[in-house]
């Protein structure tokens, strides 16, 4: 199963984007926190790039969000 642009992947991107906005951060500010270029944020938020679990945890930490809560949300909506 491809996960890029699947409904679950889209939901993950929505959660991360909303968390960034709730934190009041621009893509550049989040990228600075992660030590990444702004394009890293733009590409994953736009669905052009996947993030792995380690990147997901780092992003969640930078956004001060609970990664397990996001996973539970996605799992509940898209359980097979």
mmCIF file of the N, C-alpha and C atoms, coordinates in Angstrom:
data_MODEL
# 
_entry.id   MODEL 
# 
loop_
_atom_site.group_PDB 
_atom_site.id 
_atom_site.type_symbol 
_atom_site.label_atom_id 
_atom_site.label_alt_id 
_atom_site.label_comp_id 
_atom_site.label_asym_id 
_atom_site.label_entity_id 
_atom_site.label_seq_id 
_atom_site.pdbx_PDB_ins_code 
_atom_site.Cartn_x 
_atom_site.Cartn_y 
_atom_site.Cartn_z 
_atom_site.occupancy 
_atom_site.B_iso_or_equiv 
_atom_site.pdbx_formal_charge 
_atom_site.auth_seq_id 
_atom_site.auth_comp_id 
_atom_site.auth_asym_id 
_atom_site.auth_atom_id 
_atom_site.pdbx_PDB_model_num 
ATOM 1   N N  . UNK A 1 1  ? 0.840   -1.188 0.000  1.00 0.00 ? 1  UNK A N  1 
ATOM 2   C CA . UNK A 1 1  ? 0.000   0.000  0.000  1.00 0.00 ? 1  UNK A CA 1 
ATOM 3   C C  . UNK A 1 1  ? 0.881   1.245  0.000  1.00 0.00 ? 1  UNK A C  1 
ATOM 4   N N  . UNK A 1 2  ? 0.641   2.127  -0.934 1.00 0.00 ? 2  UNK A N  1 
ATOM 5   C CA . UNK A 1 2  ? 1.367   3.393  -0.966 1.00 0.00 ? 2  UNK A CA 1 
ATOM 6   C C  . UNK A 1 2  ? 0.743   4.344  0.039  1.00 0.00 ? 2  UNK A C  1 
ATOM 7   N N  . UNK A 1 3  ? 1.587   4.996  0.813  1.00 0.00 ? 3  UNK A N  1 
ATOM 8   C CA . UNK A 1 3  ? 1.047   5.897  1.832  1.00 0.00 ? 3  UNK A CA 1 
ATOM 9   C C  . UNK A 1 3  ? 1.073   7.357  1.390  1.00 0.00 ? 3  UNK A C  1 
ATOM 10  N N  . UNK A 1 4  ? 1.815   7.684  0.337  1.00 0.00 ? 4  UNK A N  1 
ATOM 11  C CA . UNK A 1 4  ? 1.876   9.064  -0.118 1.00 0.00 ? 4  UNK A CA 1 
ATOM 12  C C  . UNK A 1 4  ? 0.545   9.439  -0.760 1.00 0.00 ? 4  UNK A C  1 
ATOM 13  N N  . UNK A 1 5  ? -0.085  10.450 -0.224 1.00 0.00 ? 5  UNK A N  1 
ATOM 14  C CA . UNK A 1 5  ? -1.376  10.967 -0.687 1.00 0.00 ? 5  UNK A CA 1 
ATOM 15  C C  . UNK A 1 5  ? -2.564  10.046 -0.385 1.00 0.00 ? 5  UNK A C  1 
ATOM 16  N N  . UNK A 1 6  ? -2.351  9.057  0.457  1.00 0.00 ? 6  UNK A N  1 
ATOM 17  C CA . UNK A 1 6  ? -3.483  8.255  0.923  1.00 0.00 ? 6  UNK A CA 1 
ATOM 18  C C  . UNK A 1 6  ? -4.286  9.116  1.889  1.00 0.00 ? 6  UNK A C  1 
ATOM 19  N N  . UNK A 1 7  ? -5.531  8.767  2.159  1.00 0.00 ? 7  UNK A N  1 
ATOM 20  C CA . UNK A 1 7  ? -6.309  9.557  3.117  1.00 0.00 ? 7  UNK A CA 1 
ATOM 21  C C  . UNK A 1 7  ? -5.625  9.679  4.493  1.00 0.00 ? 7  UNK A C  1 
ATOM 22  N N  . UNK A 1 8  ? -4.987  8.621  4.950  1.00 0.00 ? 8  UNK A N  1 
ATOM 23  C CA . UNK A 1 8  ? -4.301  8.681  6.241  1.00 0.00 ? 8  UNK A CA 1 
ATOM 24  C C  . UNK A 1 8  ? -3.104  9.630  6.178  1.00 0.00 ? 8  UNK A C  1 
ATOM 25  N N  . UNK A 1 9  ? -2.374  9.602  5.069  1.00 0.00 ? 9  UNK A N  1 
ATOM 26  C CA . UNK A 1 9  ? -1.221  10.500 4.910  1.00 0.00 ? 9  UNK A CA 1 
ATOM 27  C C  . UNK A 1 9  ? -1.688  11.947 4.855  1.00 0.00 ? 9  UNK A C  1 
ATOM 28  N N  . UNK A 1 10 ? -2.747  12.198 4.122  1.00 0.00 ? 10 UNK A N  1 
ATOM 29  C CA . UNK A 1 10 ? -3.300  13.552 4.045  1.00 0.00 ? 10 UNK A CA 1 
ATOM 30  C C  . UNK A 1 10 ? -3.712  14.027 5.437  1.00 0.00 ? 10 UNK A C  1 
ATOM 31  N N  . UNK A 1 11 ? -4.318  13.155 6.229  1.00 0.00 ? 11 UNK A N  1 
ATOM 32  C CA . UNK A 1 11 ? -4.724  13.523 7.593  1.00 0.00 ? 11 UNK A CA 1 
ATOM 33  C C  . UNK A 1 11 ? -3.505  13.868 8.447  1.00 0.00 ? 11 UNK A C  1 
ATOM 34  N N  . UNK A 1 12 ? -2.456  13.087 8.316  1.00 0.00 ? 12 UNK A N  1 
ATOM 35  C CA . UNK A 1 12 ? -1.227  13.386 9.055  1.00 0.00 ? 12 UNK A CA 1 
ATOM 36  C C  . UNK A 1 12 ? -0.719  14.777 8.700  1.00 0.00 ? 12 UNK A C  1 
ATOM 37  N N  . UNK A 1 13 ? -0.698  15.094 7.419  1.00 0.00 ? 13 UNK A N  1 
ATOM 38  C CA . UNK A 1 13 ? -0.227  16.415 6.990  1.00 0.00 ? 13 UNK A CA 1 
ATOM 39  C C  . UNK A 1 13 ? -1.122  17.519 7.534  1.00 0.00 ? 13 UNK A C  1 
ATOM 40  N N  . UNK A 1 14 ? -2.421  17.279 7.549  1.00 0.00 ? 14 UNK A N  1 
ATOM 41  C CA . UNK A 1 14 ? -3.349  18.264 8.111  1.00 0.00 ? 14 UNK A CA 1 
ATOM 42  C C  . UNK A 1 14 ? -3.062  18.498 9.592  1.00 0.00 ? 14 UNK A C  1 
ATOM 43  N N  . UNK A 1 15 ? -2.829  17.423 10.327 1.00 0.00 ? 15 UNK A N  1 
ATOM 44  C CA . UNK A 1 15 ? -2.535  17.548 11.760 1.00 0.00 ? 15 UNK A CA 1 
ATOM 45  C C  . UNK A 1 15 ? -1.244  18.324 12.001 1.00 0.00 ? 15 UNK A C  1 
ATOM 46  N N  . UNK A 1 16 ? -0.216  18.026 11.224 1.00 0.00 ? 16 UNK A N  1 
ATOM 47  C CA . UNK A 1 16 ? 1.063   18.718 11.399 1.00 0.00 ? 16 UNK A CA 1 
ATOM 48  C C  . UNK A 1 16 ? 0.955   20.187 11.011 1.00 0.00 ? 16 UNK A C  1 
ATOM 49  N N  . UNK A 1 17 ? 0.256   20.469 9.938  1.00 0.00 ? 17 UNK A N  1 
ATOM 50  C CA . UNK A 1 17 ? 0.079   21.854 9.507  1.00 0.00 ? 17 UNK A CA 1 
ATOM 51  C C  . UNK A 1 17 ? -0.708  22.640 10.556 1.00 0.00 ? 17 UNK A C  1 
ATOM 52  N N  . UNK A 1 18 ? -1.786  22.052 11.042 1.00 0.00 ? 18 UNK A N  1 
ATOM 53  C CA . UNK A 1 18 ? -2.598  22.721 12.066 1.00 0.00 ? 18 UNK A CA 1 
ATOM 54  C C  . UNK A 1 18 ? -1.788  22.954 13.342 1.00 0.00 ? 18 UNK A C  1 
ATOM 55  N N  . UNK A 1 19 ? -0.967  21.993 13.725 1.00 0.00 ? 19 UNK A N  1 
ATOM 56  C CA . UNK A 1 19 ? -0.145  22.142 14.928 1.00 0.00 ? 19 UNK A CA 1 
ATOM 57  C C  . UNK A 1 19 ? 0.871   23.263 14.751 1.00 0.00 ? 19 UNK A C  1 
ATOM 58  N N  . UNK A 1 20 ? 1.433   23.375 13.550 1.00 0.00 ? 20 UNK A N  1 
ATOM 59  C CA . UNK A 1 20 ? 2.395   24.465 13.296 1.00 0.00 ? 20 UNK A CA 1 
ATOM 60  C C  . UNK A 1 20 ? 1.692   25.809 13.404 1.00 0.00 ? 20 UNK A C  1 
ATOM 61  N N  . UNK A 1 21 ? 0.521   25.907 12.797 1.00 0.00 ? 21 UNK A N  1 
ATOM 62  C CA . UNK A 1 21 ? -0.215  27.169 12.865 1.00 0.00 ? 21 UNK A CA 1 
ATOM 63  C C  . UNK A 1 21 ? -0.652  27.483 14.293 1.00 0.00 ? 21 UNK A C  1 
ATOM 64  N N  . UNK A 1 22 ? -1.094  26.476 15.026 1.00 0.00 ? 22 UNK A N  1 
ATOM 65  C CA . UNK A 1 22 ? -1.502  26.676 16.427 1.00 0.00 ? 22 UNK A CA 1 
ATOM 66  C C  . UNK A 1 22 ? -0.327  27.167 17.261 1.00 0.00 ? 22 UNK A C  1 
ATOM 67  N N  . UNK A 1 23 ? 0.874   26.678 16.936 1.00 0.00 ? 23 UNK A N  1 
ATOM 68  C CA . UNK A 1 23 ? 2.077   27.105 17.653 1.00 0.00 ? 23 UNK A CA 1 
ATOM 69  C C  . UNK A 1 23 ? 2.526   28.506 17.232 1.00 0.00 ? 23 UNK A C  1 
ATOM 70  N N  . UNK A 1 24 ? 1.880   29.044 16.199 1.00 0.00 ? 24 UNK A N  1 
ATOM 71  C CA . UNK A 1 24 ? 2.221   30.388 15.732 1.00 0.00 ? 24 UNK A CA 1 
ATOM 72  C C  . UNK A 1 24 ? 3.547   30.452 15.011 1.00 0.00 ? 24 UNK A C  1 
ATOM 73  N N  . UNK A 1 25 ? 3.922   29.352 14.379 1.00 0.00 ? 25 UNK A N  1 
ATOM 74  C CA . UNK A 1 25 ? 5.212   29.281 13.699 1.00 0.00 ? 25 UNK A CA 1 
ATOM 75  C C  . UNK A 1 25 ? 5.055   29.337 12.188 1.00 0.00 ? 25 UNK A C  1 
ATOM 76  N N  . UNK A 1 26 ? 5.978   30.004 11.544 1.00 0.00 ? 26 UNK A N  1 
ATOM 77  C CA . UNK A 1 26 ? 6.060   29.934 10.090 1.00 0.00 ? 26 UNK A CA 1 
ATOM 78  C C  . UNK A 1 26 ? 6.824   28.665 9.721  1.00 0.00 ? 26 UNK A C  1 
ATOM 79  N N  . UNK A 1 27 ? 6.782   28.316 8.456  1.00 0.00 ? 27 UNK A N  1 
ATOM 80  C CA . UNK A 1 27 ? 7.567   27.171 8.001  1.00 0.00 ? 27 UNK A CA 1 
ATOM 81  C C  . UNK A 1 27 ? 9.050   27.406 8.296  1.00 0.00 ? 27 UNK A C  1 
ATOM 82  N N  . UNK A 1 28 ? 9.524   28.621 8.091  1.00 0.00 ? 28 UNK A N  1 
ATOM 83  C CA . UNK A 1 28 ? 10.933  28.927 8.339  1.00 0.00 ? 28 UNK A CA 1 
ATOM 84  C C  . UNK A 1 28 ? 11.288  28.767 9.813  1.00 0.00 ? 28 UNK A C  1 
ATOM 85  N N  . UNK A 1 29 ? 10.429  29.230 10.693 1.00 0.00 ? 29 UNK A N  1 
ATOM 86  C CA . UNK A 1 29 ? 10.705  29.107 12.123 1.00 0.00 ? 29 UNK A CA 1 
ATOM 87  C C  . UNK A 1 29 ? 10.749  27.645 12.558 1.00 0.00 ? 29 UNK A C  1 
ATOM 88  N N  . UNK A 1 30 ? 9.839   26.834 12.049 1.00 0.00 ? 30 UNK A N  1 
ATOM 89  C CA . UNK A 1 30 ? 9.862   25.410 12.370 1.00 0.00 ? 30 UNK A CA 1 
ATOM 90  C C  . UNK A 1 30 ? 11.116  24.764 11.794 1.00 0.00 ? 30 UNK A C  1 
ATOM 91  N N  . UNK A 1 31 ? 11.445  25.107 10.570 1.00 0.00 ? 31 UNK A N  1 
ATOM 92  C CA . UNK A 1 31 ? 12.654  24.568 9.945  1.00 0.00 ? 31 UNK A CA 1 
ATOM 93  C C  . UNK A 1 31 ? 13.892  24.923 10.772 1.00 0.00 ? 31 UNK A C  1 
ATOM 94  N N  . UNK A 1 32 ? 13.950  26.144 11.262 1.00 0.00 ? 32 UNK A N  1 
ATOM 95  C CA . UNK A 1 32 ? 15.077  26.562 12.101 1.00 0.00 ? 32 UNK A CA 1 
ATOM 96  C C  . UNK A 1 32 ? 15.159  25.712 13.365 1.00 0.00 ? 32 UNK A C  1 
ATOM 97  N N  . UNK A 1 33 ? 14.022  25.436 13.970 1.00 0.00 ? 33 UNK A N  1 
ATOM 98  C CA . UNK A 1 33 ? 14.008  24.589 15.171 1.00 0.00 ? 33 UNK A CA 1 
ATOM 99  C C  . UNK A 1 33 ? 14.530  23.190 14.875 1.00 0.00 ? 33 UNK A C  1 
ATOM 100 N N  . UNK A 1 34 ? 14.261  22.713 13.668 1.00 0.00 ? 34 UNK A N  1 
ATOM 101 C CA . UNK A 1 34 ? 14.660  21.360 13.287 1.00 0.00 ? 34 UNK A CA 1 
ATOM 102 C C  . UNK A 1 34 ? 16.049  21.290 12.658 1.00 0.00 ? 34 UNK A C  1 
ATOM 103 N N  . UNK A 1 35 ? 16.630  22.452 12.364 1.00 0.00 ? 35 UNK A N  1 
ATOM 104 C CA . UNK A 1 35 ? 17.924  22.467 11.685 1.00 0.00 ? 35 UNK A CA 1 
ATOM 105 C C  . UNK A 1 35 ? 17.814  21.997 10.239 1.00 0.00 ? 35 UNK A C  1 
ATOM 106 N N  . UNK A 1 36 ? 16.676  22.290 9.624  1.00 0.00 ? 36 UNK A N  1 
ATOM 107 C CA . UNK A 1 36 ? 16.395  21.882 8.246  1.00 0.00 ? 36 UNK A CA 1 
ATOM 108 C C  . UNK A 1 36 ? 16.108  23.124 7.411  1.00 0.00 ? 36 UNK A C  1 
ATOM 109 N N  . UNK A 1 37 ? 16.178  22.990 6.078  1.00 0.00 ? 37 UNK A N  1 
ATOM 110 C CA . UNK A 1 37 ? 15.770  24.123 5.237  1.00 0.00 ? 37 UNK A CA 1 
ATOM 111 C C  . UNK A 1 37 ? 14.243  24.263 5.232  1.00 0.00 ? 37 UNK A C  1 
ATOM 112 N N  . UNK A 1 38 ? 13.765  25.445 4.943  1.00 0.00 ? 38 UNK A N  1 
ATOM 113 C CA . UNK A 1 38 ? 12.319  25.701 4.887  1.00 0.00 ? 38 UNK A CA 1 
ATOM 114 C C  . UNK A 1 38 ? 11.653  24.775 3.883  1.00 0.00 ? 38 UNK A C  1 
ATOM 115 N N  . UNK A 1 39 ? 12.356  24.425 2.820  1.00 0.00 ? 39 UNK A N  1 
ATOM 116 C CA . UNK A 1 39 ? 11.773  23.556 1.795  1.00 0.00 ? 39 UNK A CA 1 
ATOM 117 C C  . UNK A 1 39 ? 11.406  22.176 2.349  1.00 0.00 ? 39 UNK A C  1 
ATOM 118 N N  . UNK A 1 40 ? 12.092  21.725 3.401  1.00 0.00 ? 40 UNK A N  1 
ATOM 119 C CA . UNK A 1 40 ? 11.746  20.450 4.047  1.00 0.00 ? 40 UNK A CA 1 
ATOM 120 C C  . UNK A 1 40 ? 10.310  20.501 4.555  1.00 0.00 ? 40 UNK A C  1 
ATOM 121 N N  . UNK A 1 41 ? 9.976   21.601 5.225  1.00 0.00 ? 41 UNK A N  1 
ATOM 122 C CA . UNK A 1 41 ? 8.629   21.768 5.771  1.00 0.00 ? 41 UNK A CA 1 
ATOM 123 C C  . UNK A 1 41 ? 7.621   21.892 4.632  1.00 0.00 ? 41 UNK A C  1 
ATOM 124 N N  . UNK A 1 42 ? 7.938   22.722 3.663  1.00 0.00 ? 42 UNK A N  1 
ATOM 125 C CA . UNK A 1 42 ? 7.054   22.941 2.531  1.00 0.00 ? 42 UNK A CA 1 
ATOM 126 C C  . UNK A 1 42 ? 6.755   21.646 1.785  1.00 0.00 ? 42 UNK A C  1 
ATOM 127 N N  . UNK A 1 43 ? 7.763   20.838 1.579  1.00 0.00 ? 43 UNK A N  1 
ATOM 128 C CA . UNK A 1 43 ? 7.582   19.601 0.813  1.00 0.00 ? 43 UNK A CA 1 
ATOM 129 C C  . UNK A 1 43 ? 6.751   18.573 1.566  1.00 0.00 ? 43 UNK A C  1 
ATOM 130 N N  . UNK A 1 44 ? 6.964   18.428 2.874  1.00 0.00 ? 44 UNK A N  1 
ATOM 131 C CA . UNK A 1 44 ? 6.123   17.438 3.557  1.00 0.00 ? 44 UNK A CA 1 
ATOM 132 C C  . UNK A 1 44 ? 4.709   17.971 3.759  1.00 0.00 ? 44 UNK A C  1 
ATOM 133 N N  . UNK A 1 45 ? 4.556   19.268 4.052  1.00 0.00 ? 45 UNK A N  1 
ATOM 134 C CA . UNK A 1 45 ? 3.208   19.815 4.217  1.00 0.00 ? 45 UNK A CA 1 
ATOM 135 C C  . UNK A 1 45 ? 2.428   19.771 2.912  1.00 0.00 ? 45 UNK A C  1 
ATOM 136 N N  . UNK A 1 46 ? 3.126   19.904 1.793  1.00 0.00 ? 46 UNK A N  1 
ATOM 137 C CA . UNK A 1 46 ? 2.479   19.871 0.487  1.00 0.00 ? 46 UNK A CA 1 
ATOM 138 C C  . UNK A 1 46 ? 2.273   18.472 -0.065 1.00 0.00 ? 46 UNK A C  1 
ATOM 139 N N  . UNK A 1 47 ? 2.721   17.474 0.673  1.00 0.00 ? 47 UNK A N  1 
ATOM 140 C CA . UNK A 1 47 ? 2.542   16.097 0.245  1.00 0.00 ? 47 UNK A CA 1 
ATOM 141 C C  . UNK A 1 47 ? 3.536   15.631 -0.799 1.00 0.00 ? 47 UNK A C  1 
ATOM 142 N N  . UNK A 1 48 ? 4.589   16.399 -1.007 1.00 0.00 ? 48 UNK A N  1 
ATOM 143 C CA . UNK A 1 48 ? 5.601   16.021 -1.996 1.00 0.00 ? 48 UNK A CA 1 
ATOM 144 C C  . UNK A 1 48 ? 6.655   15.083 -1.413 1.00 0.00 ? 48 UNK A C  1 
ATOM 145 N N  . UNK A 1 49 ? 6.717   15.012 -0.103 1.00 0.00 ? 49 UNK A N  1 
ATOM 146 C CA . UNK A 1 49 ? 7.753   14.245 0.569  1.00 0.00 ? 49 UNK A CA 1 
ATOM 147 C C  . UNK A 1 49 ? 7.154   13.518 1.749  1.00 0.00 ? 49 UNK A C  1 
ATOM 148 N N  . UNK A 1 50 ? 7.577   12.287 1.944  1.00 0.00 ? 50 UNK A N  1 
ATOM 149 C CA . UNK A 1 50 ? 7.191   11.547 3.145  1.00 0.00 ? 50 UNK A CA 1 
ATOM 150 C C  . UNK A 1 50 ? 8.154   11.898 4.271  1.00 0.00 ? 50 UNK A C  1 
ATOM 151 N N  . UNK A 1 51 ? 7.675   11.730 5.472  1.00 0.00 ? 51 UNK A N  1 
ATOM 152 C CA . UNK A 1 51 ? 8.570   11.835 6.624  1.00 0.00 ? 51 UNK A CA 1 
ATOM 153 C C  . UNK A 1 51 ? 8.609   10.466 7.289  1.00 0.00 ? 51 UNK A C  1 
ATOM 154 N N  . UNK A 1 52 ? 9.763   10.134 7.818  1.00 0.00 ? 52 UNK A N  1 
ATOM 155 C CA . UNK A 1 52 ? 9.849   8.855  8.522  1.00 0.00 ? 52 UNK A CA 1 
ATOM 156 C C  . UNK A 1 52 ? 9.473   9.069  9.990  1.00 0.00 ? 52 UNK A C  1 
ATOM 157 N N  . UNK A 1 53 ? 9.419   7.995  10.734 1.00 0.00 ? 53 UNK A N  1 
ATOM 158 C CA . UNK A 1 53 ? 8.942   8.072  12.120 1.00 0.00 ? 53 UNK A CA 1 
ATOM 159 C C  . UNK A 1 53 ? 9.863   8.938  12.983 1.00 0.00 ? 53 UNK A C  1 
ATOM 160 N N  . UNK A 1 54 ? 11.155  8.892  12.734 1.00 0.00 ? 54 UNK A N  1 
ATOM 161 C CA . UNK A 1 54 ? 12.092  9.710  13.515 1.00 0.00 ? 54 UNK A CA 1 
ATOM 162 C C  . UNK A 1 54 ? 11.872  11.190 13.216 1.00 0.00 ? 54 UNK A C  1 
ATOM 163 N N  . UNK A 1 55 ? 11.672  11.522 11.931 1.00 0.00 ? 55 UNK A N  1 
ATOM 164 C CA . UNK A 1 55 ? 11.388  12.911 11.562 1.00 0.00 ? 55 UNK A CA 1 
ATOM 165 C C  . UNK A 1 55 ? 10.057  13.357 12.175 1.00 0.00 ? 55 UNK A C  1 
ATOM 166 N N  . UNK A 1 56 ? 9.069   12.471 12.144 1.00 0.00 ? 56 UNK A N  1 
ATOM 167 C CA . UNK A 1 56 ? 7.758   12.786 12.716 1.00 0.00 ? 56 UNK A CA 1 
ATOM 168 C C  . UNK A 1 56 ? 7.884   13.132 14.204 1.00 0.00 ? 56 UNK A C  1 
ATOM 169 N N  . UNK A 1 57 ? 8.632   12.351 14.931 1.00 0.00 ? 57 UNK A N  1 
ATOM 170 C CA . UNK A 1 57 ? 8.804   12.614 16.361 1.00 0.00 ? 57 UNK A CA 1 
ATOM 171 C C  . UNK A 1 57 ? 9.521   13.940 16.583 1.00 0.00 ? 57 UNK A C  1 
ATOM 172 N N  . UNK A 1 58 ? 10.553  14.219 15.775 1.00 0.00 ? 58 UNK A N  1 
ATOM 173 C CA . UNK A 1 58 ? 11.279  15.486 15.901 1.00 0.00 ? 58 UNK A CA 1 
ATOM 174 C C  . UNK A 1 58 ? 10.364  16.669 15.599 1.00 0.00 ? 58 UNK A C  1 
ATOM 175 N N  . UNK A 1 59 ? 9.549   16.541 14.573 1.00 0.00 ? 59 UNK A N  1 
ATOM 176 C CA . UNK A 1 59 ? 8.608   17.609 14.219 1.00 0.00 ? 59 UNK A CA 1 
ATOM 177 C C  . UNK A 1 59 ? 7.602   17.800 15.350 1.00 0.00 ? 59 UNK A C  1 
ATOM 178 N N  . UNK A 1 60 ? 7.042   16.711 15.837 1.00 0.00 ? 60 UNK A N  1 
ATOM 179 C CA . UNK A 1 60 ? 6.082   16.795 16.943 1.00 0.00 ? 60 UNK A CA 1 
ATOM 180 C C  . UNK A 1 60 ? 6.709   17.464 18.166 1.00 0.00 ? 60 UNK A C  1 
ATOM 181 N N  . UNK A 1 61 ? 7.932   17.092 18.498 1.00 0.00 ? 61 UNK A N  1 
ATOM 182 C CA . UNK A 1 61 ? 8.617   17.707 19.631 1.00 0.00 ? 61 UNK A CA 1 
ATOM 183 C C  . UNK A 1 61 ? 8.809   19.210 19.408 1.00 0.00 ? 61 UNK A C  1 
ATOM 184 N N  . UNK A 1 62 ? 9.204   19.581 18.193 1.00 0.00 ? 62 UNK A N  1 
ATOM 185 C CA . UNK A 1 62 ? 9.423   20.999 17.875 1.00 0.00 ? 62 UNK A CA 1 
ATOM 186 C C  . UNK A 1 62 ? 8.124   21.791 17.954 1.00 0.00 ? 62 UNK A C  1 
ATOM 187 N N  . UNK A 1 63 ? 7.011   21.113 17.695 1.00 0.00 ? 63 UNK A N  1 
ATOM 188 C CA . UNK A 1 63 ? 5.694   21.754 17.749 1.00 0.00 ? 63 UNK A CA 1 
ATOM 189 C C  . UNK A 1 63 ? 5.028   21.612 19.118 1.00 0.00 ? 63 UNK A C  1 
ATOM 190 N N  . UNK A 1 64 ? 5.713   20.917 20.029 1.00 0.00 ? 64 UNK A N  1 
ATOM 191 C CA . UNK A 1 64 ? 5.187   20.639 21.359 1.00 0.00 ? 64 UNK A CA 1 
ATOM 192 C C  . UNK A 1 64 ? 3.821   19.957 21.278 1.00 0.00 ? 64 UNK A C  1 
ATOM 193 N N  . UNK A 1 65 ? 3.737   18.986 20.363 1.00 0.00 ? 65 UNK A N  1 
ATOM 194 C CA . UNK A 1 65 ? 2.520   18.198 20.232 1.00 0.00 ? 65 UNK A CA 1 
ATOM 195 C C  . UNK A 1 65 ? 2.817   16.756 20.613 1.00 0.00 ? 65 UNK A C  1 
ATOM 196 N N  . UNK A 1 66 ? 1.799   16.049 21.015 1.00 0.00 ? 66 UNK A N  1 
ATOM 197 C CA . UNK A 1 66 ? 1.934   14.653 21.414 1.00 0.00 ? 66 UNK A CA 1 
ATOM 198 C C  . UNK A 1 66 ? 1.850   13.773 20.167 1.00 0.00 ? 66 UNK A C  1 
ATOM 199 N N  . UNK A 1 67 ? 2.950   13.149 19.746 1.00 0.00 ? 67 UNK A N  1 
ATOM 200 C CA . UNK A 1 67 ? 2.901   12.337 18.529 1.00 0.00 ? 67 UNK A CA 1 
ATOM 201 C C  . UNK A 1 67 ? 1.953   11.148 18.644 1.00 0.00 ? 67 UNK A C  1 
ATOM 202 N N  . UNK A 1 68 ? 1.830   10.587 19.834 1.00 0.00 ? 68 UNK A N  1 
ATOM 203 C CA . UNK A 1 68 ? 0.942   9.435  19.986 1.00 0.00 ? 68 UNK A CA 1 
ATOM 204 C C  . UNK A 1 68 ? -0.523  9.835  19.796 1.00 0.00 ? 68 UNK A C  1 
ATOM 205 N N  . UNK A 1 69 ? -0.854  11.048 20.146 1.00 0.00 ? 69 UNK A N  1 
ATOM 206 C CA . UNK A 1 69 ? -2.233  11.525 19.948 1.00 0.00 ? 69 UNK A CA 1 
ATOM 207 C C  . UNK A 1 69 ? -2.561  11.622 18.461 1.00 0.00 ? 69 UNK A C  1 
ATOM 208 N N  . UNK A 1 70 ? -1.608  12.116 17.684 1.00 0.00 ? 70 UNK A N  1 
ATOM 209 C CA . UNK A 1 70 ? -1.804  12.202 16.235 1.00 0.00 ? 70 UNK A CA 1 
ATOM 210 C C  . UNK A 1 70 ? -1.965  10.808 15.636 1.00 0.00 ? 70 UNK A C  1 
ATOM 211 N N  . UNK A 1 71 ? -1.160  9.886  16.091 1.00 0.00 ? 71 UNK A N  1 
ATOM 212 C CA . UNK A 1 71 ? -1.250  8.511  15.588 1.00 0.00 ? 71 UNK A CA 1 
ATOM 213 C C  . UNK A 1 71 ? -2.595  7.899  15.953 1.00 0.00 ? 71 UNK A C  1 
ATOM 214 N N  . UNK A 1 72 ? -3.045  8.123  17.176 1.00 0.00 ? 72 UNK A N  1 
ATOM 215 C CA . UNK A 1 72 ? -4.361  7.594  17.587 1.00 0.00 ? 72 UNK A CA 1 
ATOM 216 C C  . UNK A 1 72 ? -5.479  8.185  16.732 1.00 0.00 ? 72 UNK A C  1 
ATOM 217 N N  . UNK A 1 73 ? -5.398  9.468  16.439 1.00 0.00 ? 73 UNK A N  1 
ATOM 218 C CA . UNK A 1 73 ? -6.402  10.128 15.607 1.00 0.00 ? 73 UNK A CA 1 
ATOM 219 C C  . UNK A 1 73 ? -6.463  9.475  14.227 1.00 0.00 ? 73 UNK A C  1 
ATOM 220 N N  . UNK A 1 74 ? -5.310  9.294  13.616 1.00 0.00 ? 74 UNK A N  1 
ATOM 221 C CA . UNK A 1 74 ? -5.251  8.691  12.283 1.00 0.00 ? 74 UNK A CA 1 
ATOM 222 C C  . UNK A 1 74 ? -5.721  7.241  12.327 1.00 0.00 ? 74 UNK A C  1 
ATOM 223 N N  . UNK A 1 75 ? -5.278  6.515  13.302 1.00 0.00 ? 75 UNK A N  1 
ATOM 224 C CA . UNK A 1 75 ? -5.669  5.113  13.422 1.00 0.00 ? 75 UNK A CA 1 
ATOM 225 C C  . UNK A 1 75 ? -7.181  4.967  13.594 1.00 0.00 ? 75 UNK A C  1 
ATOM 226 N N  . UNK A 1 76 ? -7.778  5.811  14.406 1.00 0.00 ? 76 UNK A N  1 
ATOM 227 C CA . UNK A 1 76 ? -9.218  5.724  14.644 1.00 0.00 ? 76 UNK A CA 1 
ATOM 228 C C  . UNK A 1 76 ? -10.018 6.022  13.378 1.00 0.00 ? 76 UNK A C  1 
ATOM 229 N N  . UNK A 1 77 ? -9.532  6.943  12.563 1.00 0.00 ? 77 UNK A N  1 
ATOM 230 C CA . UNK A 1 77 ? -10.259 7.314  11.359 1.00 0.00 ? 77 UNK A CA 1 
ATOM 231 C C  . UNK A 1 77 ? -10.043 6.349  10.204 1.00 0.00 ? 77 UNK A C  1 
ATOM 232 N N  . UNK A 1 78 ? -8.890  5.698  10.174 1.00 0.00 ? 78 UNK A N  1 
ATOM 233 C CA . UNK A 1 78 ? -8.524  4.907  8.996  1.00 0.00 ? 78 UNK A CA 1 
ATOM 234 C C  . UNK A 1 78 ? -8.185  3.458  9.333  1.00 0.00 ? 78 UNK A C  1 
ATOM 235 N N  . UNK A 1 79 ? -8.701  2.962  10.413 1.00 0.00 ? 79 UNK A N  1 
ATOM 236 C CA . UNK A 1 79 ? -8.462  1.577  10.784 1.00 0.00 ? 79 UNK A CA 1 
ATOM 237 C C  . UNK A 1 79 ? -9.049  0.667  9.707  1.00 0.00 ? 79 UNK A C  1 
ATOM 238 N N  . UNK A 1 80 ? -8.237  -0.273 9.298  1.00 0.00 ? 80 UNK A N  1 
ATOM 239 C CA . UNK A 1 80 ? -8.671  -1.188 8.220  1.00 0.00 ? 80 UNK A CA 1 
ATOM 240 C C  . UNK A 1 80 ? -9.586  -2.268 8.738  1.00 0.00 ? 80 UNK A C  1 
# 
